[in-house]
Amino acid sequence: MTLGDFLSRLSDNPNLVMGYCAVILVIITVLHFIVGKEDAQHSPWCGIYSVLVYLVTVPGMAAVFFNIYLFLFERQSIMETSMTVQILPIILMIAALFLIKINVSLRSLPGFGKLSSLILTISLVLALMWVLDKTRLIIGAFTMLPIQYVVLIFVGLFIFVKLAMRRFSS
């Protein structure tokens, strides 16, 4: 199964994506009423909120980066955008982070700093890949390469940017 097959199946079964979104939002809403602001900063609630942040941020950012890839590299028309696969996870991420932020400071959640640095690194790598594609600094365009080569280039650039960020921050 390819990534395209997986996303097509999700598009064909929107109830899975909408059910996932509904369950996450219900859990956050219930926690909002059960846990007070002062208790949300302590264990186990802080850990539960951290898991919820990851459960909404990973699919949301994957949708953002997927959309960027489709619009910049594949030049997909905006009219072909799948609402359940490309838009709904982003809306869920924004809504969930807003609701979680009401009860708990996102900075106090375990692992949130790592998540934000991961998002920054992936953003930098995608921007670098786009610049390389537009300036034709590599042989051939990314859109002409098989996906496994694009993934290898992405992983290589990811490691390079991660090491560079670590070196500059030290």
RALIN-V698206 format. One record per backbone hydrogen bond with DSSP energy under -1.0 kcal/mol. NH is the residue of the N-H (numbers start at 1). CO is the residue of the C=O. If there is no record, write none. Layout:
nh->NH co->CO
nh->NH co->CO
This chain:
nh->6 co->2
nh->7 co->3
nh->8 co->4
nh->9 co->5
nh->10 co->6
nh->11 co->7
nh->12 co->8
nh->13 co->9
nh->16 co->13
nh->18 co->14
nh->19 co->15
nh->20 co->16
nh->21 co->17
nh->22 co->18
nh->23 co->19
nh->24 co->20
nh->25 co->21
nh->26 co->22
nh->27 co->23
nh->28 co->24
nh->29 co->25
nh->30 co->26
nh->31 co->27
nh->32 co->28
nh->33 co->29
nh->34 co->30
nh->35 co->31
nh->40 co->36
nh->42 co->39
nh->46 co->42
nh->48 co->44
nh->49 co->45
nh->50 co->46
nh->51 co->47
nh->52 co->48
nh->53 co->49
nh->54 co->50
nh->55 co->51
nh->56 co->52
nh->57 co->53
nh->58 co->54
nh->60 co->56
nh->61 co->57
nh->62 co->58
nh->63 co->59
nh->64 co->60
nh->65 co->61
nh->66 co->62
nh->67 co->63
nh->68 co->64
nh->69 co->65
nh->70 co->66
nh->71 co->67
nh->72 co->68
nh->73 co->69
nh->74 co->69
nh->76 co->70
nh->80 co->77
nh->81 co->78
nh->86 co->82
nh->88 co->83
nh->91 co->87
nh->92 co->88
nh->93 co->89
nh->94 co->90
nh->95 co->91
nh->96 co->92
nh->97 co->93
nh->98 co->94
nh->99 co->95
nh->100 co->96
nh->101 co->97
nh->104 co->100
nh->109 co->106
nh->112 co->109
nh->115 co->111
nh->116 co->112
nh->117 co->113
nh->118 co->114
nh->119 co->115
nh->120 co->116
nh->121 co->117
nh->122 co->118
nh->123 co->119
nh->124 co->120
nh->125 co->121
nh->126 co->122
nh->127 co->123
nh->128 co->124
nh->129 co->125
nh->130 co->126
nh->131 co->127
nh->132 co->128
nh->133 co->129
nh->134 co->130
nh->135 co->131
nh->137 co->132
nh->144 co->141
nh->149 co->146
nh->150 co->146
nh->151 co->147
nh->152 co->148
nh->153 co->149
nh->154 co->150
nh->155 co->151
nh->156 co->152
nh->157 co->153
nh->158 co->154
nh->159 co->155
nh->160 co->156
nh->161 co->157
nh->162 co->158
nh->163 co->159
nh->164 co->160
nh->165 co->161
nh->166 co->162
nh->167 co->163
nh->168 co->164
nh->169 co->165
